Amino acid sequence: MDLEFRKTSEFEKGTIYSLLKDAYSFDANYEKTFNQDWLDFDSFFFSNPDIADNYGFITVLDGIPIGLVSWNPQHRPEYVEIGHNCIATKYKGNGYGKRQLLEAVTRIKKYSDLQKIIVTTNDNLIAKYNYQSVGFHLTKRTACNLFFGDYLLFEIDL
């Protein structure tokens, strides 16, 4: 199986939305809470291909889009924040998420004078283990009254 990391502009509008919806399908509360945000993000990236192609990518396995990752570089050189990072349900548990994250971190580390990479996730997601596996460390835990547990802030100092 051949894993590739391809430009978002190579795909049709709706691809990002579909990946996010699928990746969080294990709990209907995610779609209820974030559906509009996912639609807006998809629309923004596909309306701004220069941004999409420079600050994220879609992970493809044997020609099928299976995941995506994006990041916000606006706070450089202090930090870059990883935004959406997901793998479609059918492909979880095979190491694709870790490979995708490593590729994103490698690309982000190329920014000159960058001090750190940050990411926020939720306590009830297995994503926290993925971030730790590539060198992120937990720096802050904030209580959240929503369904998905505490907010967790992870960082990699460069």
C-alpha positions as semicolon CSV with decimal commas, in nm:
position;residue;x (nm);y (nm);z (nm)
1;M;0,000;0,000;0,000
2;D;0,132;0,337;-0,107
3;L;0,077;0,634;0,128
4;E;0,106;0,983;-0,023
5;F;0,068;1,336;0,108
6;R;-0,098;1,546;-0,161
7;K;-0,205;1,905;-0,213
8;T;-0,558;1,986;-0,110
9;S;-0,619;2,158;-0,444
10;E;-0,598;1,818;-0,616
11;F;-0,933;1,724;-0,461
12;E;-1,292;1,839;-0,489
13;K;-1,465;2,069;-0,247
14;G;-1,631;1,855;0,020
15;T;-1,335;1,618;0,061
16;I;-1,219;1,778;0,385
17;Y;-1,571;1,791;0,523
18;S;-1,627;1,424;0,439
19;L;-1,301;1,320;0,608
20;L;-1,376;1,517;0,924
21;K;-1,735;1,389;0,943
22;D;-1,618;1,030;0,901
23;A;-1,328;1,056;1,144
24;Y;-1,556;1,179;1,424
25;S;-1,853;0,956;1,340
26;F;-1,794;0,743;1,649
27;D;-1,989;1,005;1,851
28;A;-2,282;1,198;1,700
29;N;-2,215;1,486;1,940
30;Y;-1,910;1,585;1,736
31;E;-2,113;1,635;1,420
32;K;-2,386;1,823;1,611
33;T;-2,125;2,053;1,765
34;F;-1,880;2,101;1,479
35;N;-2,070;2,037;1,155
36;Q;-2,086;2,404;1,054
37;D;-1,719;2,457;1,144
38;W;-1,623;2,162;0,924
39;L;-1,829;2,298;0,635
40;D;-1,675;2,645;0,678
41;F;-1,322;2,505;0,695
42;D;-1,378;2,295;0,382
43;S;-1,518;2,597;0,199
44;F;-1,231;2,821;0,312
45;F;-0,957;2,579;0,207
46;F;-1,112;2,508;-0,131
47;S;-1,172;2,881;-0,190
48;N;-0,808;2,959;-0,098
49;P;-0,593;2,693;-0,265
50;D;-0,266;2,879;-0,198
51;I;-0,336;2,866;0,174
52;A;-0,462;2,508;0,159
53;D;-0,162;2,381;-0,036
54;N;0,093;2,555;0,186
55;Y;-0,061;2,489;0,526
56;G;-0,198;2,140;0,506
57;F;-0,237;1,830;0,294
58;I;-0,457;1,531;0,233
59;T;-0,322;1,185;0,305
60;V;-0,394;0,935;0,029
61;L;-0,370;0,556;0,036
62;D;-0,375;0,379;-0,299
63;G;-0,548;0,680;-0,456
64;I;-0,812;0,716;-0,182
65;P;-0,813;1,022;0,049
66;I;-0,797;0,883;0,404
67;G;-0,689;1,178;0,618
68;L;-0,594;1,540;0,643
69;V;-0,387;1,775;0,852
70;S;-0,368;2,154;0,856
71;W;-0,179;2,418;1,049
72;N;-0,188;2,789;1,119
73;P;0,148;2,967;1,073
74;Q;0,024;3,316;1,165
75;H;0,199;3,325;1,504
76;R;0,549;3,251;1,372
77;P;0,817;3,256;1,492
78;E;0,670;3,200;1,840
79;Y;0,465;2,898;1,734
80;V;0,269;2,718;1,463
81;E;-0,058;2,557;1,565
82;I;-0,177;2,229;1,418
83;G;-0,549;2,251;1,344
84;H;-0,748;1,968;1,192
85;N;-0,574;1,632;1,200
86;C;-0,779;1,322;1,129
87;I;-0,785;0,981;0,967
88;A;-1,103;0,821;0,828
89;T;-1,250;0,555;1,056
90;K;-1,181;0,261;0,824
91;Y;-0,808;0,341;0,824
92;K;-0,752;0,412;1,194
93;G;-0,521;0,186;1,391
94;N;-0,276;0,121;1,108
95;G;-0,015;0,388;1,184
96;Y;-0,136;0,626;0,911
97;G;-0,219;0,898;1,163
98;K;0,131;0,888;1,306
99;R;0,287;0,899;0,959
100;Q;0,060;1,190;0,865
101;L;0,151;1,379;1,183
102;L;0,524;1,316;1,135
103;E;0,501;1,453;0,781
104;A;0,323;1,766;0,908
105;V;0,579;1,820;1,185
106;T;0,863;1,775;0,935
107;R;0,713;2,040;0,707
108;I;0,643;2,280;0,992
109;K;0,996;2,249;1,133
110;K;1,129;2,400;0,809
111;Y;1,010;2,749;0,913
112;S;1,313;2,952;1,018
113;D;1,345;3,056;1,383
114;L;1,031;2,867;1,485
115;Q;1,019;2,816;1,862
116;K;0,750;2,550;1,901
117;I;0,458;2,363;1,750
118;I;0,136;2,345;1,950
119;V;-0,186;2,148;1,922
120;T;-0,504;2,128;2,127
121;T;-0,708;1,812;2,155
122;N;-0,962;1,663;2,390
123;D;-0,903;1,423;2,674
124;N;-1,145;1,160;2,545
125;L;-0,974;1,126;2,204
126;I;-0,694;0,882;2,131
127;A;-0,523;1,166;1,941
128;K;-0,338;1,260;2,260
129;Y;-0,138;0,937;2,232
130;N;-0,055;1,011;1,869
131;Y;0,083;1,353;1,963
132;Q;0,288;1,208;2,248
133;S;0,428;0,936;2,019
134;V;0,595;1,194;1,795
135;G;0,741;1,406;2,076
136;F;0,467;1,644;2,191
137;H;0,433;1,691;2,566
138;L;0,129;1,800;2,765
139;T;0,165;2,158;2,889
140;K;-0,186;2,251;2,997
141;R;-0,517;2,091;3,087
142;T;-0,833;2,306;3,093
143;A;-1,169;2,187;3,219
144;C;-1,443;2,176;2,959
145;N;-1,811;2,141;3,032
146;L;-1,894;1,986;2,697
147;F;-1,921;1,615;2,622
148;F;-1,564;1,558;2,508
149;G;-1,358;1,594;2,825
150;D;-1,087;1,841;2,918
151;Y;-0,898;2,044;2,660
152;L;-0,534;1,939;2,638
153;L;-0,256;2,162;2,505
154;F;0,049;1,980;2,371
155;E;0,377;2,135;2,251
156;I;0,703;2,043;2,083
157;D;0,982;2,286;2,164
158;L;1,224;2,335;1,877
